[in-house]
Amino acid sequence: MGYRQPKSIFIDQDQGMMKVIEIVLPESSHRLCMWHISNNAKQHLASRFVNAEFKAQFNKCFYGCESETEFESSWATMIESFELQDYAWLKRLYELRVKWCPAFSIDIFSARIRSTQRSESMNSILNQIMNSSLSLIQVI
């Protein structure tokens, strides 16, 4: 890249990578991969996602807020409505909101990319269908 830093970089929530990116790529907008957050949410909040109202509210916070004010209001409503004040994972996600919520990155160019989804999706699929006992023919 001719010694230029990328405008945006997307990673999962790896703490080590977050620290290194701040040091090595200080001019880049460091964003968190929405695909990873979505998958983590389904694990951490599995019992909540069966509720259609919760899912709709979470998705509004996740994808549907066009301003920081709208996000803050939607998030507070979700936390209060579903009594999620004590969920540590959600507290941490909220602390990182400027790195994942689209409302906080309107002025940052990312070509509408929000995740490392293509490579992560392929990795997930391959991990599900492959194991060390498969022959090369079976893999193909």
C-alpha positions, 0 to 999 in steps of 0.5 A: 500500500505504499506505506499508507495505512488503510482507512478502515480495518475490521477485526474480531474483538481480540484484545491483543489485536486491538492494542496493536492496531492502535499502535501500528495503524493509528491513522486507520479507523479500527472497526469491529466485525459485525459478523463476530459480534452477531455470532457472539450475541447469539451465544451470550444472549441465546435465551433472549433471542427466542423473544421476537421483540428482543431480537427486533430491538437488538437488531435496531441497535445493531443495524438500524440507528442512523444517529448516535442519539437514536442509538443511545435511546434504542440501547437504553430502551433495550437494556431497560425493557429486557432487564439487561443491566447486569449482563457484562458482555452487553456492558463491554459491547456498549463500551466499544460502540464507537467501533461497531455501531454504524451511527458512530462511523457515518463520516468514515469511509468503509465501502459499506463493509461491516465485517470480515464475513466472507472469510469468516463464513467460509472458515465456519463452513469448512470447520463444520464439514471437515475433520482430520479423518477426511481423505483428500477425495472426500474434501474435494 
